[in-house]
């Protein structure tokens, strides 16, 4: 497998072919630049994912998130053929069957083949599955992949501070990213504090509340009206101002464009606090000590 070479250069922003800025970026602890907002693709199938990613790329998205478990990497890969490789940041994740040093390499090779890519920008352990007790070995495998130049950055998904601390204690290497379920309904303050203290970027999956009525909440709609923005834009801006990287899912071209247009306004401290006060008003999210795949 060939090496990505110059495509690994850090950049301050991703740009379209005409040189226009697309989105601001955040820099990971290893110097890799990541767009501040991306597209989630769960639970789309291959055909739906291909259409959504094509539409997203057209309106300016450059961070695309997928996973082995979504079963849509082939469709995502087909859509990516329409953009230069070094203009898009591609994330995937692997399941617990690959939780070993060699397994992480096999998981990477399988995802890269399905996506039609020579390297991945970010590869994550999808869930810790502590009952299996092999996520540290999976992490060692990811470290080896990064050292081999097959992935630009490595991280975790749904890891609690206790899981992350064990990775750091046993390998001396902290993840560059931890992807967690995050919205005003689940603010995850403890998780975010741990991330900030260890140089880990927080990515937010289900950033719009996962169908729990967040976008119809009177608190959200009132702030949206005050800013002449959509409720989704308000919630995404809340996450941006928490220094998180949201990855909302949409296949609607209008909503795709709206979700990306959250960098031209600012929520006040009072509005941020009001949104954060919604924490705990929805059902408890999945517990990664008990759930995973």
Residue pairs with C-beta under 8 A, 6 or more apart in sequence:
1 109
1 112
1 118
1 119
1 150
2 118
3 118
3 119
3 149
4 118
4 119
4 149
4 152
6 86
7 85
7 86
7 119
8 32
8 149
8 152
10 27
10 31
10 32
10 33
11 25
11 33
12 25
12 33
13 21
13 22
13 23
13 24
13 25
13 33
14 21
14 22
14 23
14 25
14 33
14 35
14 62
14 87
14 88
14 89
15 21
15 22
15 87
16 22
16 60
16 87
17 84
17 87
22 35
22 60
22 61
22 62
23 35
23 36
23 37
23 60
23 61
23 62
23 260
23 263
24 35
24 36
24 263
25 33
25 34
25 35
25 36
26 33
26 34
26 36
26 201
26 243
26 245
27 33
27 34
28 34
28 153
28 176
28 177
28 201
29 174
29 176
29 199
29 200
29 201
30 146
30 152
30 153
30 176
32 121
32 152
32 153
32 176
34 63
34 89
34 121
34 122
34 153
34 177
34 201
34 245
35 61
35 62
35 63
35 89
35 245
36 240
36 245
36 263
37 61
37 63
37 236
37 240
37 245
37 246
37 247
37 248
37 259
37 260
37 262
38 61
38 62
38 63
38 64
38 65
38 89
38 91
38 245
38 246
38 247
39 52
39 53
39 56
39 61
39 63
39 64
39 65
39 247
39 248
39 249
39 250
39 256
40 65
40 205
40 247
40 248
40 249
41 49
41 52
41 53
41 64
41 65
41 66
41 70
41 72
41 76
41 249
42 67
42 69
42 70
42 205
42 249
43 70
44 52
44 70
44 72
44 75
44 249
44 251
45 71
45 72
45 75
46 71
46 72
46 74
46 75
46 78
47 75
48 72
48 75
48 251
49 66
49 70
49 72
49 75
49 76
49 79
50 75
50 76
50 78
50 79
51 79
51 251
52 79
52 249
52 250
52 251
52 256
53 61
53 64
53 75
53 76
53 79
53 80
54 79
54 82
55 251
55 253
55 256
56 64
56 256
57 79
57 80
57 82
57 83
57 88
58 253
59 253
59 256
59 257
59 260
60 257
60 260
61 256
61 260
62 83
62 87
62 88
62 89
63 88
63 89
63 91
63 245
63 247
64 76
64 80
64 88
64 89
64 90
64 91
65 91
65 92
65 179
65 203
65 205
65 247
66 72
66 73
66 76
66 90
66 91
66 92
66 93
66 115
67 73
67 92
67 93
67 94
67 124
67 126
68 92
68 93
68 94
68 95
68 107
68 110
68 111
68 126
69 93
69 95
69 126
69 293
73 92
73 111
73 114
73 115
74 114
74 115
76 90
76 115
77 114
77 115
77 116
77 117
78 116
80 88
80 90
80 115
80 116
80 117
81 116
85 117
88 121
89 121
89 122
90 115
90 117
90 120
90 121
90 122
91 120
91 121
91 122
91 123
91 124
92 111
92 115
92 120
92 122
92 123
92 124
93 123
93 124
93 125
93 126
93 157
93 179
94 103
94 104
94 107
94 108
94 111
94 123
94 124
94 125
94 126
94 138
95 107
95 126
95 127
95 293
96 126
96 127
96 129
96 132
96 134
96 292
96 293
97 103
98 104
98 106
98 107
98 138
98 141
99 125
99 129
99 132
99 134
99 135
99 137
99 138
100 134
100 137
100 138
100 141
101 137
101 138
101 140
101 141
101 144
102 141
103 137
103 138
103 141
104 123
104 138
104 140
104 141
104 142
104 144
104 145
105 141
105 144
105 145
107 123
108 120
108 123
108 145
108 150
108 151
111 120
111 123
112 118
112 119
112 120
112 150
119 149
119 150
119 151
119 152
120 150
120 151
120 152
121 151
121 152
121 153
122 151
122 152
122 153
122 154
122 155
122 176
122 177
123 142
123 145
123 151
123 153
123 154
123 155
124 154
124 155
124 156
124 157
124 177
124 179
125 135
125 138
125 139
125 142
125 155
125 156
125 157
125 159
126 157
126 158
126 292
126 293
127 157
127 158
127 288
127 291
127 292
127 293
128 135
128 156
128 158
128 159
128 160
128 163
128 288
128 289
128 292
129 135
129 292
129 293
130 163
130 288
130 289
135 159
135 163
135 167
136 166
136 167
136 170
136 171
139 154
139 156
139 167
139 171
139 173
139 175
140 171
142 151
142 154
143 154
143 171
143 173
145 151
145 154
146 152
146 153
146 154
153 176
153 177
154 175
154 176
155 175
155 176
155 177
155 178
155 179
155 200
155 201
155 203
156 163
156 164
156 167
156 175
156 177
156 178
156 179
157 178
157 179
157 180
157 203
157 205
158 179
158 180
158 181
158 286
158 288
158 292
159 167
159 175
159 178
159 180
159 288
160 191
160 288
160 289
161 190
161 191
161 194
163 288
164 174
164 175
164 178
164 194
164 198
164 200
165 194
167 173
167 174
167 175
168 174
168 198
174 198
174 199
174 200
175 200
176 199
176 200
176 201
177 200
177 201
177 202
177 203
177 245
178 191
178 195
178 200
178 201
178 202
178 203
179 202
179 203
179 204
179 205
179 247
180 188
180 191
180 202
180 203
180 204
180 205
181 188
181 204
181 205
181 206
181 210
181 285
181 286
182 188
182 191
182 192
182 202
182 204
182 205
182 206
182 207
182 239
182 244
182 246
183 204
183 206
183 207
183 208
183 209
183 210
183 214
183 235
183 239
184 209
184 214
184 220
184 235
184 238
184 275
184 276
184 278
184 279
185 209
185 212
185 214
185 278
185 279
185 280
185 281
185 282
186 279
186 280
186 282
186 285
187 276
187 279
188 202
189 279
191 202
192 202
192 242
192 244
194 200
195 201
195 202
196 243
201 243
201 245
202 242
202 243
202 244
202 245
203 244
203 245
203 246
203 247
204 239
204 244
204 245
204 246
204 247
205 247
207 235
207 236
207 239
207 244
207 246
207 247
207 248
208 214
208 215
208 232
208 235
208 236
208 248
209 215
209 235
209 282
212 282
212 283
213 282
214 220
214 231
214 235
214 278
214 282
215 221
215 231
215 232
215 235
216 231
217 231
217 278
219 274
219 275
219 277
219 278
220 231
220 234
220 235
220 275
220 278
221 231
223 234
223 267
223 271
223 274
223 275
224 230
224 231
224 233
224 234
227 233
227 234
227 265
227 267
229 237
229 262
229 265
230 258
232 248
232 255
232 258
232 259
233 258
233 259
233 261
233 262
234 267
234 275
235 275
236 246
236 248
236 259
236 262
237 262
237 265
237 266
237 267
238 267
238 272
238 275
238 276
239 245
239 246
240 246
240 262
240 263
241 266
241 267
241 272
242 272
248 259
250 256
250 259
267 275
